């Protein structure tokens, strides 16, 4: 059972003479980095119990209103009720006794029944005294009916209260989920007031005649444009570290160009990647050791090449779960971290959309209901850096020219009516998404004395289905998928191409057996067929160029491979709850068949959480994680080694969470990861019967370890401010089996400090900033004293020191973002300036050497980069 801590406080209002609830609005929590749940269904009163009118109050002719805080259990019964606004004269006791007998439809948080609190007002009013003769019939009533719509977005306003007077006993109506309301009033002048959580008070006047029905549309102005919070709470935590990012709050973080997924790079445990790589480096692990999922389906990349935006449109995003380590048994095939991107269904009320244009790319998003119970959402993006960059790029420089596009389409369908309480619920959706990237790196002239031409092309498509079924305490999600990936690269006379076809499914089931016992189990199956080709030079036929440093020419040979890979896994997790303690043992069993070789893995995992106080918690985890080797590395010698086994990691962590104030909290986590059986080159050297030795291409001879500490000090989203301070202390080391000492990996960044903040100014302005300081990563320094000229190859050989012999200079950078929003009746216009590297820090990203290995030139990252953009939403 999902518990909210603290329980969300909702105000609701019902149109009856005896009772009312005030203003509940489904809103996403906005809290600067940690997800909180979304109220997906408000409770509705099913069984009302009328309270007896206190005799004392009746004798004195008194009326009264009793305000209560009511706790509704996950099954819709009233678990508790407390009087918060007493009226005296016996009203409090009568109202409390009656409310405790109410029943409601269960509230749902993130689509799952959950306990919730509401504020409830019980009205007591005496009827008109009997004068002995019947009064004349009142004139026919007038009817005011219409719809409440959010100004600037056209969202329908749910649970808004409409009155013709501010008097406590005035008749009132409450808008439904589609914003519709109907209010019956006496004819005459109606001084309309509309109140709704998160919106400014709306006033107008309507002159109504007897028997008239007046239809209206009222556009309510939001109290805040940006990041106002209505509902607060936290999903129940199992993993020691799970950082969930919401869509709306993440779009305005400076330095991200409005891309929520780039915010992951500002979280503790994530190292800064080289400027154009877009790699995700988590706790010192290699980028290929962290798995990326989109709606539960693996995808090859999270960011476009060239350090571009993420591969999913920001408006299509629902939330992102980021696990830097210690993730649950549901995820596998990774010994680093995991990222799961969840998209959202299309709107069910009316058409909505957005269009965004800036100096880097243009994008659109549209969502709408198309049939009863059917909604559609679609998004697309295309860059034009490849067109603009050559216009401003100076001569004699290294040019990285990216070009990218992506798309997402999702269709949801199911019953358009809400099921009755306790009835099974089914929902379905079909989604297609993909991404295409081309990155050209061209260097000409200058000190290099040679031309470099490197082309990289990556592409992927996925089609995924989803059937979600819920009945009582049981839930099931079945998701089949199909995919296609393309990877191409060419450098000089060499080229590579790989086409990969994949298919599989996921099944995730959960059952709350008892209030203190919940079990989760599932299957994760994937099949891949790879068609790979490589055109490589035949070294014996090299034709040397006429001057030193020029590229040689040679005849080439065409190599092709078609490996098949099957990887299937079953997993089981169980939550045991005993007061403030939650224990979660889990295990994942997997079987993989790669190039005809069978691989097995059993991965036990364990999590524990102790929360003796609401504001304090201790947590810890330990477990094994396995990742199968790449299929191309299991080719026959000399191109691969068929005997490779799984790569492994033992991950452990311990941490503490402390809530300092209502809006400030701190999370500190220490971790130690030991990696073993990693695939490295070369492999083992063996002696043959004839006395000659043979060295395997690869071998499971790599050892590694990473340890450190992560600190997240967060100011949660309030009306004007949000932000966080993230610090990571990390050490990432490696060695081969048989070597004595560990050496730093190329992904080690000892100190990573990120400060993010944004403040909402008056007049629709927002100002934010991000500062980053990162220790330089290691690299192999050229030892000029040992450079040699190879006559056979007509070139100089650069002799390098060990890979961790030098470090790049420390990185530091300040980014600033300024937004301004204009709210019109049916749409909102947002204009922003996102400036990276405000003070033009010269951060070296890599080094190039001339052909003689005598001159080493540092290549700086981006200079001051102002990006202006405009975005319209409706």
Buried (B, 14 or more C-beta within 10 A) or exposed (E): BBBBBEBBBBBBBBBEEEBBBBBBBBBBBBBBBBBBBBBEBBBBBEEBEEBEBBEEBBEEEBBBBBBBBBBBBBBBBBEEBEBEBBBEBBBBBBBBEBBBEBBBBBBBBBBBBBBBBBBBBBBBEEEEEEEEEEEEEEEEBBBBBBBBBBBBBBBBBBBBBBBBBEEEEEBBBBBBBBBEBBBBBBBEEBEBBBBBBBBBEBEEEBEBEEEBEBEBEBBBBBBBBBBBBBBBBBBBBBBBBBBBBBBBBBBBBBBBBBBBBBBBBBBBBBBBBBBBBBBBBBBBBBBBBBBBBBBBBBBBBBBBBBBBBBBBBBBBBBBBBBBBBBBBBBBBBBBBBBBBBBBBBBBBBBEBBBBBBBBBBBBBBBBBBEEEBBBBBBBBBBBEBBEEBEEEEEEEEBBBBBBBBBBBBBBBBBEEEEBEBEEEBEBBBEBBBBBBBBBBBBBBEEEBBBEBEBBBBBBBBBBBBBBBBBEEBEBBBBBBBBBBBBBBBBBBBEBBBBBBBBBBBBBBBBBBEEEEEBEBBBBBBBBBBBEBBBBBBEEEEBEBBEEBBBBBBBEBEEEEBEBBBBBBBBBBBBBBBEEBEBBBBBBBBBBBBBBEBEBEBEBEBBBBBBBEEEBEBBBBBBBBBBBBBBBBBBBEEEBBBBEBBBBBBBBBBBBBBEBEEEBEBBBBBBBBBBBBBBBBEEBBEEEEEEEEEEEBBBBBBBBBBBBBBBBBBBBBBBEBBBBBBBBBBBBBBBBEBEEEEBBBBBBBBBEBBBBBBBBBEEEBBBBBBBBBBBBBBBBBBBEBEEBEEEEEEBBBEBBBEEBBBBBBEBBBBBBBBBBBBEBEEEBBBBBBBBBBBBEEBEBBBBBBBBBBBEBBBEBBBBEEBEBEBEBBBB
